[in-house]
């Protein structure tokens, strides 16, 4: 696992054709921009804490 501290405007390249960019951040949230070919599946995975909290609400 790789853990990085990044600022808005910075980006990370994965391989030759995937780029992740931090668009903005506030409090404990970030807006992440993913630039990747359409044939690469991108799925959002939520943490167990978030899922459990919503289930209890």
ABEGO torsion letter per residue (X at the ends): XBBBBBBBGBBBBBEAABBBBBABBBEABBBBBBBBBAABBBBBBBBAAAAAAAAAX
